[in-house]
Amino acid sequence: MATIALFSTDDLSLPESLQEAVEHGEVFTRAWVVELILDLLGYTADKDLCDLKLVEPACGGGAFLAVVASRISASCQAHQRPITDAIAAVRAFDLLDRNVEQSRTLVAETLQEGGWGPEDARKVAEAWVTRGD
């Protein structure tokens, strides 16, 4: 017979931000796993990703979105489209304001690293990431 130990996050000696993550059941996805999943789906920069729709139901800190943003950025460049054409390409949600802001910041930084201007990058990030369930 298996024994199940029950505990509260108060029993854990974690920083407050990690305790909140544990309480909400967050799972952290490594970048190589995201890359593999997107490759298996055929979500690659050689396709015109602006015309596809991707939904991230629980974006957390944005690990998945950073890879998606990088691929969409490369796709826009390859297909000679402005990044603002990708405003409707992604919808990401999270319950926590902290995660929404962190994800938006990460997406905007990723797009800027891809060569897009800060105003357009922030506009896309804000359109993609929403607080909600």
N, CA, C and O atoms as a printed pandas DataFrame, in Angstrom:
     atom_number atom_name residue_name chain_id  residue_number  x_coord  y_coord  z_coord
0              1         N          MET        A               1    0.839   -1.175    0.000
1              2        CA          MET        A               1    0.000    0.000    0.000
2              3         C          MET        A               1    0.884    1.238    0.000
3              4         O          MET        A               1    1.853    1.315    0.755
4              5         N          ALA        A               2    0.552    2.200   -0.842
5              6        CA          ALA        A               2    1.326    3.438   -0.949
6              7         C          ALA        A               2    0.913    4.412    0.152
7              8         O          ALA        A               2   -0.242    4.458    0.573
8              9         N          THR        A               3    1.881    5.173    0.592
9             10        CA          THR        A               3    1.625    6.202    1.583
10            11         C          THR        A               3    1.746    7.554    0.909
11            12         O          THR        A               3    2.707    7.807    0.184
12            13         N          ILE        A               4    0.789    8.412    1.143
13            14        CA          ILE        A               4    0.807    9.743    0.565
14            15         C          ILE        A               4    1.010   10.739    1.701
15            16         O          ILE        A               4    0.249   10.761    2.669
16            17         N          ALA        A               5    2.032   11.550    1.569
17            18        CA          ALA        A               5    2.307   12.569    2.573
18            19         C          ALA        A               5    1.675   13.881    2.130
19            20         O          ALA        A               5    1.902   14.348    1.014
20            21         N          LEU        A               6    0.900   14.452    2.993
21            22        CA          LEU        A               6    0.289   15.738    2.699
22            23         C          LEU        A               6    1.048   16.822    3.431
23            24         O          LEU        A               6    1.446   16.643    4.582
24            25         N          PHE        A               7    1.247   17.939    2.768
25            26        CA          PHE        A               7    1.934   19.060    3.387
26            27         C          PHE        A               7    1.400   20.350    2.797
27            28         O          PHE        A               7    0.789   20.347    1.728
28            29         N          SER        A               8    1.624   21.416    3.471
29            30        CA          SER        A               8    1.245   22.716    2.935
30            31         C          SER        A               8    2.508   23.421    2.479
31            32         O          SER        A               8    3.615   23.027    2.846
32            33         N          THR        A               9    2.343   24.461    1.680
33            34        CA          THR        A               9    3.518   25.207    1.223
34            35         C          THR        A               9    4.200   25.909    2.388
35            36         O          THR        A               9    5.359   26.309    2.276
36            37         N          ASP        A              10    3.492   26.063    3.509
37            38        CA          ASP        A              10    4.113   26.649    4.705
38            39         C          ASP        A              10    5.224   25.759    5.238
39            40         O          ASP        A              10    6.150   26.233    5.896
40            41         N          ASP        A              11    5.124   24.443    4.942
41            42        CA          ASP        A              11    6.136   23.491    5.403
42            43         C          ASP        A              11    7.410   23.564    4.578
43            44         O          ASP        A              11    8.447   23.052    5.000
44            45         N          LEU        A              12    7.349   24.192    3.405
45            46        CA          LEU        A              12    8.498   24.274    2.522
46            47         C          LEU        A              12    9.287   25.541    2.819
47            48         O          LEU        A              12    8.708   26.597    3.075
48            49         N          SER        A              13   10.582   25.432    2.786
49            50        CA          SER        A              13   11.394   26.646    2.978
50            51         C          SER        A              13   11.814   27.165    1.605
51            52         O          SER        A              13   12.974   27.058    1.205
52            53         N          LEU        A              14   10.846   27.722    0.903
53            54        CA          LEU        A              14   11.058   28.260   -0.442
54            55         C          LEU        A              14   10.864   29.767   -0.413
55            56         O          LEU        A              14   10.154   30.294    0.444
56            57         N          PRO        A              15   11.503   30.460   -1.356
57            58        CA          PRO        A              15   11.209   31.892   -1.477
58            59         C          PRO        A              15    9.717   32.093   -1.764
59            60         O          PRO        A              15    9.063   31.207   -2.314
60            61         N          GLU        A              16    9.195   33.236   -1.399
61            62        CA          GLU        A              16    7.769   33.512   -1.557
62            63         C          GLU        A              16    7.291   33.297   -2.995
63            64         O          GLU        A              16    6.212   32.744   -3.208
64            65         N          SER        A              17    8.082   33.727   -3.984
65            66        CA          SER        A              17    7.671   33.578   -5.384
66            67         C          SER        A              17    7.540   32.108   -5.775
67            68         O          SER        A              17    6.652   31.751   -6.549
68            69         N          LEU        A              18    8.414   31.255   -5.247
69            70        CA          LEU        A              18    8.319   29.826   -5.562
70            71         C          LEU        A              18    7.180   29.163   -4.802
71            72         O          LEU        A              18    6.559   28.230   -5.311
72            73         N          GLN        A              19    6.897   29.634   -3.587
73            74        CA          GLN        A              19    5.757   29.087   -2.854
74            75         C          GLN        A              19    4.467   29.348   -3.622
75            76         O          GLN        A              19    3.595   28.482   -3.701
76            77         N          GLU        A              20    4.353   30.543   -4.186
77            78        CA          GLU        A              20    3.180   30.886   -4.982
78            79         C          GLU        A              20    3.090   29.966   -6.203
79            80         O          GLU        A              20    1.998   29.532   -6.572
80            81         N          ALA        A              21    4.220   29.672   -6.822
81            82        CA          ALA        A              21    4.241   28.770   -7.982
82            83         C          ALA        A              21    3.772   27.382   -7.593
83            84         O          ALA        A              21    2.995   26.765   -8.321
84            85         N          VAL        A              22    4.233   26.881   -6.456
85            86        CA          VAL        A              22    3.831   25.561   -5.985
86            87         C          VAL        A              22    2.333   25.545   -5.705
87            88         O          VAL        A              22    1.646   24.588   -6.062
88            89         N          GLU        A              23    1.823   26.593   -5.070
89            90        CA          GLU        A              23    0.394   26.671   -4.751
90            91         C          GLU        A              23   -0.466   26.622   -6.007
91            92         O          GLU        A              23   -1.573   26.085   -5.978
92            93         N          HIS        A              24    0.031   27.175   -7.103
93            94        CA          HIS        A              24   -0.736   27.215   -8.346
94            95         C          HIS        A              24   -0.389   26.065   -9.287
95            96         O          HIS        A              24   -0.891   26.017  -10.409
96            97         N          GLY        A              25    0.457   25.145   -8.848
97            98        CA          GLY        A              25    0.774   23.962   -9.646
98            99         C          GLY        A              25    1.586   24.243  -10.890
99           100         O          GLY        A              25    1.440   23.542  -11.891
100          101         N          GLU        A              26    2.442   25.255  -10.850
101          102        CA          GLU        A              26    3.245   25.590  -12.023
102          103         C          GLU        A              26    4.276   24.506  -12.309
103          104         O          GLU        A              26    4.874   23.932  -11.399
104          105         N          VAL        A              27    4.462   24.247  -13.581
105          106        CA          VAL        A              27    5.480   23.313  -14.048
106          107         C          VAL        A              27    6.398   24.097  -14.973
107          108         O          VAL        A              27    5.926   24.780  -15.882
108          109         N          PHE        A              28    7.690   24.008  -14.752
109          110        CA          PHE        A              28    8.645   24.776  -15.534
110          111         C          PHE        A              28    9.168   23.927  -16.677
111          112         O          PHE        A              28    9.694   22.836  -16.459
112          113         N          THR        A              29    9.024   24.433  -17.906
113          114        CA          THR        A              29    9.404   23.701  -19.105
114          115         C          THR        A              29   10.762   24.187  -19.594
115          116         O          THR        A              29   10.970   25.387  -19.774
116          117         N          ARG        A              30   11.665   23.273  -19.804
117          118        CA          ARG        A              30   12.990   23.616  -20.313
118          119         C          ARG        A              30   12.901   23.951  -21.802
119          120         O          ARG        A              30   12.062   23.415  -22.526
120          121         N          ALA        A              31   13.779   24.845  -22.241
121          122        CA          ALA        A              31   13.745   25.328  -23.628
122          123         C          ALA        A              31   13.883   24.187  -24.635
123          124         O          ALA        A              31   13.212   24.203  -25.667
124          125         N          TRP        A              32   14.737   23.201  -24.360
125          126        CA          TRP        A              32   14.923   22.120  -25.330
126          127         C          TRP        A              32   13.638   21.303  -25.488
127          128         O          TRP        A              32   13.391   20.758  -26.564
128          129         N          VAL        A              33   12.815   21.208  -24.439
129          130        CA          VAL        A              33   11.549   20.492  -24.527
130          131         C          VAL        A              33   10.579   21.290  -25.407
131          132         O          VAL        A              33    9.871   20.723  -26.239
132          133         N          VAL        A              34   10.558   22.594  -25.214
133          134        CA          VAL        A              34    9.711   23.463  -26.038
134          135         C          VAL        A              34   10.126   23.338  -27.499
135          136         O          VAL        A              34    9.274   23.180  -28.373
136          137         N          GLU        A              35   11.423   23.408  -27.768
137          138        CA          GLU        A              35   11.929   23.278  -29.147
138          139         C          GLU        A              35   11.468   21.959  -29.768
139          140         O          GLU        A              35   11.016   21.931  -30.913
140          141         N          LEU        A              36   11.582   20.880  -29.016
141          142        CA          LEU        A              36   11.188   19.562  -29.518
142          143         C          LEU        A              36    9.694   19.515  -29.816
143          144         O          LEU        A              36    9.288   19.032  -30.873
144          145         N          ILE        A              37    8.880   20.008  -28.903
145          146        CA          ILE        A              37    7.429   20.003  -29.110
146          147         C          ILE        A              37    7.062   20.793  -30.362
147          148         O          ILE        A              37    6.289   20.321  -31.195
148          149         N          LEU        A              38    7.614   21.987  -30.492
149          150        CA          LEU        A              38    7.298   22.819  -31.660
150          151         C          LEU        A              38    7.788   22.182  -32.953
151          152         O          LEU        A              38    7.103   22.247  -33.974
152          153         N          ASP        A              39    8.969   21.568  -32.918
153          154        CA          ASP        A              39    9.467   20.855  -34.106
154          155         C          ASP        A              39    8.531   19.714  -34.501
155          156         O          ASP        A              39    8.212   19.540  -35.677
156          157         N          LEU        A              40    8.095   18.938  -33.503
157          158        CA          LEU        A              40    7.199   17.811  -33.783
158          159         C          LEU        A              40    5.861   18.278  -34.360
159          160         O          LEU        A              40    5.237   17.571  -35.151
160          161         N          LEU        A              41    5.433   19.465  -33.959
161          162        CA          LEU        A              41    4.190   20.030  -34.493
162          163         C          LEU        A              41    4.368   20.672  -35.867
163          164         O          LEU        A              41    3.387   21.017  -36.526
164          165         N          GLY        A              42    5.618   20.832  -36.296
165          166        CA          GLY        A              42    5.887   21.501  -37.559
166          167         C          GLY        A              42    5.777   23.012  -37.453
167          168         O          GLY        A              42    5.617   23.699  -38.462
168          169         N          TYR        A              43    5.861   23.534  -36.230
169          170        CA          TYR        A              43    5.769   24.977  -35.989
170          171         C          TYR        A              43    7.166   25.556  -36.133
171          172         O          TYR        A              43    7.856   25.822  -35.149
172          173         N          THR        A              44    7.567   25.746  -37.394
173          174        CA          THR        A              44    8.932   26.146  -37.710
174          175         C          THR        A              44    8.944   27.455  -38.496
175          176         O          THR        A              44    7.970   27.806  -39.162
176          177         N          ALA        A              45   10.057   28.163  -38.404
177          178        CA          ALA        A              45   10.175   29.504  -38.979
178          179         C          ALA        A              45   10.062   29.531  -40.502
179          180         O          ALA        A              45    9.811   30.596  -41.066
180          181         N          ASP        A              46   10.237   28.403  -41.186
181          182        CA          ASP        A              46   10.107   28.394  -42.636
182          183         C          ASP        A              46    8.645   28.543  -43.069
183          184         O          ASP        A              46    8.364   28.872  -44.222
184          185         N          LYS        A              47    7.722   28.302  -42.142
185          186        CA          LYS        A              47    6.295   28.494  -42.422
186          187         C          LYS        A              47    5.910   29.928  -42.070
187          188         O          LYS        A              47    6.592   30.587  -41.285
188          189         N          ASP        A              48    4.835   30.395  -42.646
189          190        CA          ASP        A              48    4.331   31.733  -42.318
190          191         C          ASP        A              48    3.513   31.614  -41.031
191          192         O          ASP        A              48    2.302   31.396  -41.073
192          193         N          LEU        A              49    4.178   31.757  -39.904
193          194        CA          LEU        A              49    3.552   31.525  -38.611
194          195         C          LEU        A              49    2.524   32.585  -38.233
195          196         O          LEU        A              49    1.733   32.371  -37.315
196          197         N          CYS        A              50    2.520   33.713  -38.916
197          198        CA          CYS        A              50    1.508   34.745  -38.644
198          199         C          CYS        A              50    0.104   34.242  -38.956
199          200         O          CYS        A              50   -0.871   34.717  -38.374
200          201         N          ASP        A              51    0.002   33.294  -39.862
201          202        CA          ASP        A              51   -1.309   32.794  -40.280
202          203         C          ASP        A              51   -1.796   31.627  -39.423
203          204         O          ASP        A              51   -2.910   31.141  -39.619
204          205         N          LEU        A              52   -0.974   31.172  -38.478
205          206        CA          LEU        A              52   -1.378   30.106  -37.564
206          207         C          LEU        A              52   -1.811   30.705  -36.241
207          208         O          LEU        A              52   -1.493   31.857  -35.945
208          209         N          LYS        A              53   -2.532   29.934  -35.443
209          210        CA          LYS        A              53   -2.961   30.364  -34.115
210          211         C          LYS        A              53   -2.403   29.393  -33.080
211          212         O          LYS        A              53   -2.592   28.181  -33.189
212          213         N          LEU        A              54   -1.716   29.931  -32.081
213          214        CA          LEU        A              54   -1.152   29.129  -31.000
214          215         C          LEU        A              54   -1.745   29.633  -29.690
215          216         O          LEU        A              54   -1.763   30.838  -29.435
216          217         N          VAL        A              55   -2.230   28.714  -28.859
217          218        CA          VAL        A              55   -2.798   29.077  -27.567
218          219         C          VAL        A              55   -1.953   28.448  -26.469
219          220         O          VAL        A              55   -1.673   27.249  -26.490
220          221         N          GLU        A              56   -1.556   29.269  -25.519
221          222        CA          GLU        A              56   -0.797   28.837  -24.345
222          223         C          GLU        A              56   -1.697   29.102  -23.141
223          224         O          GLU        A              56   -1.819   30.244  -22.698
224          225         N          PRO        A              57   -2.339   28.033  -22.597
225          226        CA          PRO        A              57   -3.343   28.242  -21.547
226          227         C          PRO        A              57   -2.786   28.628  -20.176
227          228         O          PRO        A              57   -3.534   29.104  -19.322
228          229         N          ALA        A              58   -1.512   28.433  -19.958
229          230        CA          ALA        A              58   -0.896   28.775  -18.664
230          231         C          ALA        A              58    0.565   29.111  -18.917
231          232         O          ALA        A              58    1.437   28.250  -18.804
232          233         N          CYS        A              59    0.828   30.371  -19.260
233          234        CA          CYS        A              59    2.147   30.753  -19.771
234          235         C          CYS        A              59    3.243   30.806  -18.717
235          236         O          CYS        A              59    4.424   30.778  -19.064
236          237         N          GLY        A              60    2.886   30.882  -17.446
237          238        CA          GLY        A              60    3.924   30.930  -16.413
238          239         C          GLY        A              60    4.895   32.065  -16.673
239          240         O          GLY        A              60    4.491   33.189  -16.973
240          241         N          GLY        A              61    6.182   31.761  -16.554
241          242        CA          GLY        A              61    7.217   32.765  -16.747
242          243         C          GLY        A              61    7.566   33.034  -18.196
243          244         O          GLY        A              61    8.395   33.899  -18.478
244          245         N          GLY        A              62    6.954   32.314  -19.120
245          246        CA          GLY        A              62    7.141   32.599  -20.534
246          247         C          GLY        A              62    8.156   31.737  -21.264
247          248         O          GLY        A              62    8.540   32.072  -22.384
248          249         N          ALA        A              63    8.605   30.638  -20.668
249          250        CA          ALA        A              63    9.610   29.787  -21.320
250          251         C          ALA        A              63    9.139   29.320  -22.704
251          252         O          ALA        A              63    9.908   29.341  -23.664
252          253         N          PHE        A              64    7.902   28.909  -22.796
253          254        CA          PHE        A              64    7.352   28.459  -24.072
254          255         C          PHE        A              64    7.233   29.639  -25.035
255          256         O          PHE        A              64    7.565   29.530  -26.215
256          257         N          LEU        A              65    6.755   30.764  -24.511
257          258        CA          LEU        A              65    6.525   31.940  -25.354
258          259         C          LEU        A              65    7.809   32.526  -25.925
259          260         O          LEU        A              65    7.802   33.065  -27.032
260          261         N          ALA        A              66    8.905   32.429  -25.191
261          262        CA          ALA        A              66   10.174   32.965  -25.697
262          263         C          ALA        A              66   10.593   32.226  -26.961
263          264         O          ALA        A              66   11.041   32.845  -27.926
264          265         N          VAL        A              67   10.450   30.914  -26.958
265          266        CA          VAL        A              67   10.806   30.122  -28.142
266          267         C          VAL        A              67    9.833   30.421  -29.281
267          268         O          VAL        A              67   10.245   30.554  -30.433
268          269         N          VAL        A              68    8.552   30.526  -28.962
269          270        CA          VAL        A              68    7.546   30.856  -29.969
270          271         C          VAL        A              68    7.848   32.232  -30.581
271          272         O          VAL        A              68    7.797   32.401  -31.799
272          273         N          ALA        A              69    8.161   33.202  -29.730
273          274        CA          ALA        A              69    8.471   34.555  -30.216
274          275         C          ALA        A              69    9.675   34.547  -31.140
275          276         O          ALA        A              69    9.690   35.239  -32.158
276          277         N          SER        A              70   10.675   33.770  -30.788
277          278        CA          SER        A              70   11.869   33.673  -31.623
278          279         C          SER        A              70   11.533   33.086  -32.996
279          280         O          SER        A              70   12.025   33.556  -34.023
280          281         N          ARG        A              71   10.694   32.061  -32.996
281          282        CA          ARG        A              71   10.313   31.436  -34.268
282          283         C          ARG        A              71    9.423   32.355  -35.108
283          284         O          ARG        A              71    9.584   32.438  -36.326
284          285         N          ILE        A              72    8.504   33.029  -34.465
285          286        CA          ILE        A              72    7.644   33.957  -35.210
286          287         C          ILE        A              72    8.467   35.107  -35.761
287          288         O          ILE        A              72    8.244   35.548  -36.888
288          289         N          SER        A              73    9.411   35.594  -34.980
289          290        CA          SER        A              73   10.299   36.663  -35.445
290          291         C          SER        A              73   11.043   36.236  -36.706
291          292         O          SER        A              73   11.080   36.973  -37.691
292          293         N          ALA        A              74   11.631   35.051  -36.671
293          294        CA          ALA        A              74   12.369   34.539  -37.829
294          295         C          ALA        A              74   11.438   34.310  -39.015
295          296         O          ALA        A              74   11.815   34.556  -40.161
296          297         N          SER        A              75   10.230   33.842  -38.743
297          298        CA          SER        A              75    9.251   33.618  -39.802
298          299         C          SER        A              75    8.858   34.930  -40.468
299          300         O          SER        A              75    8.782   35.010  -41.694
300          301         N          CYS        A              76    8.608   35.960  -39.659
301          302        CA          CYS        A              76    8.246   37.270  -40.215
302          303         C          CYS        A              76    9.367   37.809  -41.100
303          304         O          CYS        A              76    9.117   38.355  -42.175
304          305         N          GLN        A              77   10.591   37.649  -40.640
305          306        CA          GLN        A              77   11.722   38.111  -41.443
306          307         C          GLN        A              77   11.839   37.327  -42.742
307          308         O          GLN        A              77   12.078   37.903  -43.803
308          309         N          ALA        A              78   11.667   36.009  -42.656
309          310        CA          ALA        A              78   11.773   35.165  -43.852
310          311         C          ALA        A              78   10.667   35.457  -44.868
311          312         O          ALA        A              78   10.873   35.336  -46.075
312          313         N          HIS        A              79    9.503   35.838  -44.368
313          314        CA          HIS        A              79    8.362   36.096  -45.249
314          315         C          HIS        A              79    8.121   37.593  -45.466
315          316         O          HIS        A              79    7.091   38.001  -46.003
316          317         N          GLN        A              80    9.087   38.392  -45.040
317          318        CA          GLN        A              80    9.063   39.850  -45.237
318          319         C          GLN        A              80    7.757   40.471  -44.739
319          320         O          GLN        A              80    7.087   41.228  -45.441
320          321         N          ARG        A              81    7.429   40.118  -43.497
321          322        CA          ARG        A              81    6.237   40.657  -42.851
322          323         C          ARG        A              81    6.659   41.418  -41.602
323          324         O          ARG        A              81    7.630   41.032  -40.951
324          325         N          PRO        A              82    5.959   42.481  -41.254
325          326        CA          PRO        A              82    6.268   43.171  -39.999
326          327         C          PRO        A              82    5.814   42.308  -38.824
327          328         O          PRO        A              82    4.869   41.529  -38.948
328          329         N          ILE        A              83    6.477   42.447  -37.707
329          330        CA          ILE        A              83    6.134   41.642  -36.530
330          331         C          ILE        A              83    4.707   41.920  -36.071
331          332         O          ILE        A              83    4.075   41.053  -35.466
332          333         N          THR        A              84    4.199   43.094  -36.343
333          334        CA          THR        A              84    2.825   43.416  -35.940
334          335         C          THR        A              84    1.786   42.574  -36.689
335          336         O          THR        A              84    0.632   42.505  -36.268
336          337         N          ASP        A              85    2.179   41.942  -37.780
337          338        CA          ASP        A              85    1.280   40.994  -38.455
338          339         C          ASP        A              85    1.024   39.763  -37.592
339          340         O          ASP        A              85    0.096   38.998  -37.855
340          341         N          ALA        A              86    1.842   39.573  -36.569
341          342        CA          ALA        A              86    1.717   38.399  -35.695
342          343         C          ALA        A              86    0.904   38.683  -34.434
343          344         O          ALA        A              86    0.866   37.847  -33.532
344          345         N          ILE        A              87    0.271   39.815  -34.355
345          346        CA          ILE        A              87   -0.486   40.176  -33.135
346          347         C          ILE        A              87   -1.543   39.135  -32.790
347          348         O          ILE        A              87   -1.761   38.857  -31.610
348          349         N          ALA        A              88   -2.194   38.563  -33.770
349          350        CA          ALA        A              88   -3.248   37.578  -33.505
350          351         C          ALA        A              88   -2.748   36.131  -33.563
351          352         O          ALA        A              88   -3.550   35.203  -33.459
352          353         N          ALA        A              89   -1.454   35.928  -33.726
353          354        CA          ALA        A              89   -0.909   34.577  -33.897
354          355         C          ALA        A              89   -0.811   33.796  -32.592
355          356         O          ALA        A              89   -0.748   32.567  -32.614
356          357         N          VAL        A              90   -0.796   34.494  -31.449
357          358        CA          VAL        A              90   -0.619   33.831  -30.153
358          359         C          VAL        A              90   -1.602   34.413  -29.149
359          360         O          VAL        A              90   -1.839   35.620  -29.108
360          361         N          ARG        A              91   -2.166   33.526  -28.346
361          362        CA          ARG        A              91   -2.960   33.931  -27.188
362          363         C          ARG        A              91   -2.439   33.121  -26.005
363          364         O          ARG        A              91   -2.477   31.891  -26.005
364          365         N          ALA        A              92   -1.957   33.833  -25.013
365          366        CA          ALA        A              92   -1.397   33.192  -23.820
366          367         C          ALA        A              92   -2.081   33.763  -22.592
367          368         O          ALA        A              92   -2.366   34.959  -22.528
368          369         N          PHE        A              93   -2.341   32.911  -21.626
369          370        CA          PHE        A              93   -3.054   33.310  -20.421
370          371         C          PHE        A              93   -2.294   32.846  -19.187
371          372         O          PHE        A              93   -1.553   31.863  -19.228
372          373         N          ASP        A              94   -2.489   33.567  -18.095
373          374        CA          ASP        A              94   -2.020   33.114  -16.798
374          375         C          ASP        A              94   -2.869   33.772  -15.726
375          376         O          ASP        A              94   -3.409   34.862  -15.917
376          377         N          LEU        A              95   -2.977   33.093  -14.598
377          378        CA          LEU        A              95   -3.766   33.601  -13.481
378          379         C          LEU        A              95   -3.036   34.673  -12.687
379          380         O          LEU        A              95   -3.666   35.526  -12.062
380          381         N          LEU        A              96   -1.720   34.632  -12.708
381          382        CA          LEU        A              96   -0.916   35.502  -11.849
382          383         C          LEU        A              96   -0.404   36.719  -12.603
383          384         O          LEU        A              96    0.195   36.592  -13.671
384          385         N          ASP        A              97   -0.642   37.896  -12.042
385          386        CA          ASP        A              97   -0.141   39.132  -12.653
386          387         C          ASP        A              97    1.366   39.088  -12.850
387          388         O          ASP        A              97    1.883   39.547  -13.868
388          389         N          ARG        A              98    2.067   38.532  -11.868
389          390        CA          ARG        A              98    3.535   38.419  -11.941
390          391         C          ARG        A              98    3.946   37.653  -13.192
391          392         O          ARG        A              98    4.875   38.066  -13.887
392          393         N          ASN        A              99    3.280   36.557  -13.487
393          394        CA          ASN        A              99    3.607   35.754  -14.667
394          395         C          ASN        A              99    3.266   36.476  -15.961
395          396         O          ASN        A              99    4.007   36.385  -16.940
396          397         N          VAL        A             100    2.152   37.189  -15.968
397          398        CA          VAL        A             100    1.762   37.949  -17.162
398          399         C          VAL        A             100    2.836   38.979  -17.481
399          400         O          VAL        A             100    3.282   39.077  -18.624
400          401         N          GLU        A             101    3.250   39.743  -16.485
401          402        CA          GLU        A             101    4.272   40.768  -16.708
402          403         C          GLU        A             101    5.615   40.151  -17.106
403          404         O          GLU        A             101    6.295   40.655  -18.000
404          405         N          GLN        A             102    5.988   39.059  -16.439
405          406        CA          GLN        A             102    7.259   38.399  -16.761
406          407         C          GLN        A             102    7.227   37.861  -18.190
407          408         O          GLN        A             102    8.211   37.989  -18.918
408          409         N          SER        A             103    6.122   37.269  -18.594
409          410        CA          SER        A             103    6.005   36.719  -19.949
410          411         C          SER        A             103    6.022   37.825  -20.998
411          412         O          SER        A             103    6.677   37.698  -22.033
412          413         N          ARG        A             104    5.301   38.909  -20.728
413          414        CA          ARG        A             104    5.299   40.035  -21.669
414          415         C          ARG        A             104    6.705   40.598  -21.837
415          416         O          ARG        A             104    7.138   40.885  -22.953
416          417         N          THR        A             105    7.403   40.752  -20.734
417          418        CA          THR        A             105    8.766   41.280  -20.787
418          419         C          THR        A             105    9.670   40.350  -21.587
419          420         O          THR        A             105   10.452   40.808  -22.420
420          421         N          LEU        A             106    9.568   39.057  -21.341
421          422        CA          LEU        A             106   10.410   38.085  -22.045
422          423         C          LEU        A             106   10.105   38.073  -23.539
423          424         O          LEU        A             106   11.023   38.021  -24.358
424          425         N          VAL        A             107    8.837   38.120  -23.898
425          426        CA          VAL        A             107    8.457   38.142  -25.318
426          427         C          VAL        A             107    9.000   39.408  -25.976
427          428         O          VAL        A             107    9.593   39.342  -27.053
428          429         N          ALA        A             108    8.804   40.550  -25.338
429          430        CA          ALA        A             108    9.282   41.819  -25.912
430          431         C          ALA        A             108   10.797   41.797  -26.073
431          432         O          ALA        A             108   11.311   42.227  -27.106
432          433         N          GLU        A             109   11.515   41.308  -25.076
433          434        CA          GLU        A             109   12.986   41.226  -25.168
434          435         C          GLU        A             109   13.411   40.294  -26.295
435          436         O          GLU        A             109   14.342   40.600  -27.039
436          437         N          THR        A             110   12.736   39.166  -26.421
437          438        CA          THR        A             110   13.066   38.196  -27.478
438          439         C          THR        A             110   12.846   38.814  -28.858
439          440         O          THR        A             110   13.669   38.644  -29.757
440          441         N          LEU        A             111   11.752   39.520  -29.020
441          442        CA          LEU        A             111   11.468   40.158  -30.309
442          443         C          LEU        A             111   12.474   41.262  -30.612
443          444         O          LEU        A             111   12.896   41.416  -31.757
444          445         N          GLN        A             112   12.859   42.025  -29.603
445          446        CA          GLN        A             112   13.866   43.075  -29.811
446          447         C          GLN        A             112   15.215   42.466  -30.178
447          448         O          GLN        A             112   15.935   43.004  -31.020
448          449         N          GLU        A             113   15.559   41.341  -29.544
449          450        CA          GLU        A             113   16.804   40.646  -29.898
450          451         C          GLU        A             113   16.751   40.163  -31.343
451          452         O          GLU        A             113   17.786   40.012  -31.991
452          453         N          GLY        A             114   15.536   39.920  -31.846
453          454        CA          GLY        A             114   15.348   39.504  -33.233
454          455         C          GLY        A             114   15.380   40.662  -34.218
455          456         O          GLY        A             114   15.246   40.458  -35.425
456          457         N          GLY        A             115   15.557   41.880  -33.708
457          458        CA          GLY        A             115   15.700   43.024  -34.593
458          459         C          GLY        A             115   14.486   43.927  -34.691
459          460         O          GLY        A             115   14.501   44.885  -35.464
460          461         N          TRP        A             116   13.443   43.655  -33.939
461          462        CA          TRP        A             116   12.235   44.479  -33.998
462          463         C          TRP        A             116   12.350   45.626  -33.006
463          464         O          TRP        A             116   13.016   45.505  -31.977
464          465         N          GLY        A             117   11.700   46.734  -33.318
465          466        CA          GLY        A             117   11.724   47.912  -32.460
466          467         C          GLY        A             117   10.989   47.682  -31.154
467          468         O          GLY        A             117   10.078   46.857  -31.088
468          469         N          PRO        A             118   11.380   48.409  -30.111
469          470        CA          PRO        A             118   10.775   48.203  -28.789
470          471         C          PRO        A             118    9.265   48.477  -28.747
471          472         O          PRO        A             118    8.534   47.793  -28.031
472          473         N          GLU        A             119    8.806   49.452  -29.495
473          474        CA          GLU        A             119    7.371   49.769  -29.484
474          475         C          GLU        A             119    6.553   48.624  -30.085
475          476         O          GLU        A             119    5.553   48.201  -29.505
476          477         N          ASP        A             120    6.980   48.124  -31.249
477          478        CA          ASP        A             120    6.267   47.007  -31.874
478          479         C          ASP        A             120    6.383   45.740  -31.036
479          480         O          ASP        A             120    5.418   44.986  -30.912
480          481         N          ALA        A             121    7.555   45.503  -30.464
481          482        CA          ALA        A             121    7.762   44.308  -29.640
482          483         C          ALA        A             121    6.839   44.327  -28.428
483          484         O          ALA        A             121    6.229   43.310  -28.099
484          485         N          ARG        A             122    6.733   45.469  -27.767
485          486        CA          ARG        A             122    5.862   45.593  -26.593
486          487         C          ARG        A             122    4.391   45.468  -26.987
487          488         O          ARG        A             122    3.603   44.863  -26.261
488          489         N          LYS        A             123    4.023   46.033  -28.122
489          490        CA          LYS        A             123    2.641   45.953  -28.615
490          491         C          LYS        A             123    2.231   44.502  -28.849
491          492         O          LYS        A             123    1.136   44.090  -28.467
492          493         N          VAL        A             124    3.110   43.737  -29.474
493          494        CA          VAL        A             124    2.839   42.323  -29.735
494          495         C          VAL        A             124    2.771   41.549  -28.418
495          496         O          VAL        A             124    1.861   40.744  -28.217
496          497         N          ALA        A             125    3.723   41.787  -27.528
497          498        CA          ALA        A             125    3.753   41.078  -26.238
498          499         C          ALA        A             125    2.477   41.330  -25.443
499          500         O          ALA        A             125    1.919   40.404  -24.855
500          501         N          GLU        A             126    2.017   42.567  -25.420
501          502        CA          GLU        A             126    0.801   42.893  -24.677
502          503         C          GLU        A             126   -0.435   42.255  -25.304
503          504         O          GLU        A             126   -1.367   41.872  -24.596
504          505         N          ALA        A             127   -0.443   42.139  -26.630
505          506        CA          ALA        A             127   -1.571   41.497  -27.310
506          507         C          ALA        A             127   -1.577   39.989  -27.062
507          508         O          ALA        A             127   -2.638   39.379  -26.935
508          509         N          TRP        A             128   -0.401   39.402  -26.995
509          510        CA          TRP        A             128   -0.308   37.954  -26.829
510          511         C          TRP        A             128   -0.680   37.481  -25.431
511          512         O          TRP        A             128   -1.360   36.464  -25.290
512          513         N          VAL        A             129   -0.253   38.189  -24.401
513          514        CA          VAL        A             129   -0.320   37.673  -23.030
514          515         C          VAL        A             129   -1.390   38.424  -22.227
515          516         O          VAL        A             129   -1.377   39.651  -22.130
516          517         N          THR        A             130   -2.307   37.649  -21.662
517          518        CA          THR        A             130   -3.445   38.206  -20.928
518          519         C          THR        A             130   -3.608   37.501  -19.587
519          520         O          THR        A             130   -3.334   36.307  -19.464
520          521         N          ARG        A             131   -4.055   38.251  -18.590
521          522        CA          ARG        A             131   -4.382   37.632  -17.312
522          523         C          ARG        A             131   -5.784   37.047  -17.446
523          524         O          ARG        A             131   -6.733   37.748  -17.798
524          525         N          GLY        A             132   -5.896   35.772  -17.166
525          526        CA          GLY        A             132   -7.199   35.125  -17.263
526          527         C          GLY        A             132   -7.083   33.629  -17.095
527          528         O          GLY        A             132   -5.991   33.080  -16.945
528          529         N          ASP        A             133   -8.222   32.986  -17.122
529          530        CA          ASP        A             133   -8.290   31.541  -16.915
530          531         C          ASP        A             133   -8.928   30.897  -18.145
531          532         O          ASP        A             133   -9.087   29.677  -18.192
